[in-house]
Amino acid sequence: MMKSQKSFLIKIIVVQCLLVLCVAAQDFDFFYFVQQWPASYCDTRRSCCYPTTGKPDEDFSIHGLWPNYENGKWPQNCDKESSLDESEFSDLISTMEKNWPSLACPSSDGLKFWSHEWLKHGTCSALNQHAYFQTALDFKTKSNLLQNLNNAGIKPRNGEHYSVESIKEAIEKGVGHPPFIECNVDSQGNHQLYQVYLCVDSSASKFIDCPIFPHGGKCGAKIEFPSFSSNDDHDEF
């Protein structure tokens, strides 16, 4: 075989390998875009630690943007050689500190949390680091959860309870697609609004109806929406 032919064949093989890797990286059906309510994260028996940048605002914060399959499974850790490169998204850090804070203990600046989200989920997204984080931030702005709930008269107040259906309806009215509501239990055993799942198409360009909802985190008929600006105790329901 001539040298030029060998070179051509090698190039073909390389291109085919790259195409396979590209397809594998996009081998999922949709994203879950998950936001959490900070008061409900903190108001549990495990409590929480505020970030080193200070107590977050009373607003929903991003948990993650997670590739998923329609069968309920998901890819994870798709590039074991990857590592978080802060320089790739340095222009987003101040916005991420505000909208994507870590409430885990001990207190941190968020980098460990963002690294976890990138390595487990972002490496399977077919997006680079900047695009992955920017996309999640954009979807938070588009969803505008707190305002949509406020528009329906659903506001964070300790001791007050709202029907899960009214919360779903308020979010669907604002976003255009029904959410999945996950609850947790506060230190007194009351169910409370914890996380909101919305679905995004596999190209990360728009919200869609969820092909499948998660399991677990079930709620009662009525749940609390605790305040994050008050330290008052929750009333029993």
N, C-alpha and C positions, 0 to 999 in steps of 0.2 A: 504493500500500500504506500502510495506517495505521501511525502511529508505534508503537503497541502491538504490532502484528503484526511489525514489523521487530525490535523488542526481543525478542519471543518467539523469532523465528527465530535471532537472534544467540545467545541463550542455548542453544538446541538445538545449534547448531554448536559452541559452546564445550564443551558436555557431550560431544558426539561426539568431539571432538579429545582431550579428557582420557581418554576411554575407550580410544581408539586408543593413546595414550601408555602407559596402564596395561597394556594387553595386550602392547605391544611390550616393556615393561620386564620382563614375566614370560615372555617368549618363550624358554623353555628347558625342558629335560625333567627335569633333576636337578642336584644339586651333587656335585662331588668335594670331600671334606673331606680335606685333605692335612696330614700331620704329618711332621716330619723329626727324625732322630737327630743331635744336635749334634756328637757325636764324629766321625761320618762326614762331616758338612759340613766340619769343620775338618781332618780327617786326609786331605787330598788335596794335590796339588802346589801348589794355589793358596792353601791354608791359610785362616785366618779371622781376624777381629778381634772380641774380646769387646765387648759393649755398654758404654757409659759407666756403666751401673749395676752392672757387674761380671760375672764369669763366671756363666753360667746354671747352674741345677741339672742334675744328671744325670737328665734326663727328656726325653721327646719334647716338641717345641715345635711350635706351629702354623706352617704355611707359608701356608695360605689356604683359603678357602671359595669354590669356583669353579663358577659356572653352566656347564652343558654340555648339548649336544644328544646324542641317542642315535646320531647318525651319526658321532660322534667329533669334531665341530667344536664351537666355543664362541663365545658373544658376548663382546665386550670393549669397554671405553671407551664405555659406552652414554650417558653424559652428559658431553659435553666441556666443559660450563660448570661442572661440579661441582669442588669443592676440599675437602680435608680440613679439618674444623672441630673442633679439639681440644676446644672447649667442649661439643660434642655428646656426647662420651663421656668426659668428665673423670673420672667416678666409676669408670671401668674401667681407667685408665692403669696403676695400680700392678699390677693383675692381668695386664694385657697385657705389661708389662715382664718379668714372671716367666714367662708362658706363651706369649708371642708375640715373643720377642726377635729382633733382627737380628744376624746373625753376619758380615755383609758388611763389607768394609774400605772406607773407614776406620771406626773405631768411631763409633757413633751412639746416640741415645736411642730409636730405633725409629720415630720419626715419619715419616721418609722411606719406610721399608719399609711401614708401615701405609697411608700415602698411596698408594703404588703399588698395594697390594692393593685398596684402596677404589676408586680410579679405574679400574683395569683390570677388576676382577671385581665389586666391591660395587655399582657403579652399574648393573649388569645384574641384580641380585638381587631387585629389588622391595622391598628393606628399606632403612630409613634407616640412618645411620651407627651409631647406638647399637645398634640391633637387629642389624645385620650383625656387629659385633664381639662383642656379647654372645652371639649364636647360636653363633659359632665357639668361644668360650670354653666354652659349655655342652656342646657336642659333644666337646670335648677331655676334659672331666670324665666324660662318659658313656662314652667309649671306653676310658679308663683303660688305655692300651696297655702301659705298663711293668709294671703290676701283673698284667695278663693274661699277659704273657710270663713274669714271675717265677713265677707260679702253675704254669707248665708246666716250670719249671726252666731257662728260657732267660734268662740274665743277662748283662749286659755285662762281658766279660772279654777282655782282649787275648790273641790267639793261639789262642782257642777258636773252633770253627766249629760252626754249626748248619745243619740242612737247612732249605731255604726252606719245604718243606711243613710242617715242625713249627712254624715261625713263623706261617704262615697258619692252621694248625689252632688254635693257642693264641689268636690274635686272634678267629677266628670263634667259638670256644667262649665267649669273654667278651662279644663284641659281638652275636653272633647273625647276622652276615653276613660272607661271605668278603671279605678285603681284596686289594688289589693291592700287591705289594712291589716297590719300585724300589731298585736297587743302584747304587752308584758304585764307583770304584776308589781304593784308598788310595795313599799315596806309594810303596809297594812293589809295587803292581800287584795287590793282593788285592781280591776283590769283598767288599763290606760292605753291611749293611743301611743304607739311606739315607732312604727315604721310605715312608710307609704311606698308601695311598689307601683311604678308605671312601666310600660313597655315601649321599647324603641326598636325600629327596624334594624336589620343587620348592617345597613350602611351608616347607621348612626345619624340619620338625617331628620327623622320625624317620629312623633309618638304614634303608636298603633294600639289596637285592641290586643290584649295579652292572649297568646295562643294557649297558655296554661298558667294557672296561678300557683304560687308556692303552697306547700303544706306546713302546718304548724302555726304557732303564734295566734291561735284562735281568740276571738273576742266574745264577750257577752253581748246581749242585745243593746245595752247602754254602757258607755265607757267614759272614763275621765280624760280630760285634756288639760293636764296640770300646768300651772303657771311656772315659768322659769325666772320670773322677776320677783317672786315672793318666796319667802321661807316658811309660810304658813303650813301647818299640818293638813293633810287631806282628811276630809270627813268620811266616815263609813257610808257606804251606799246600801 
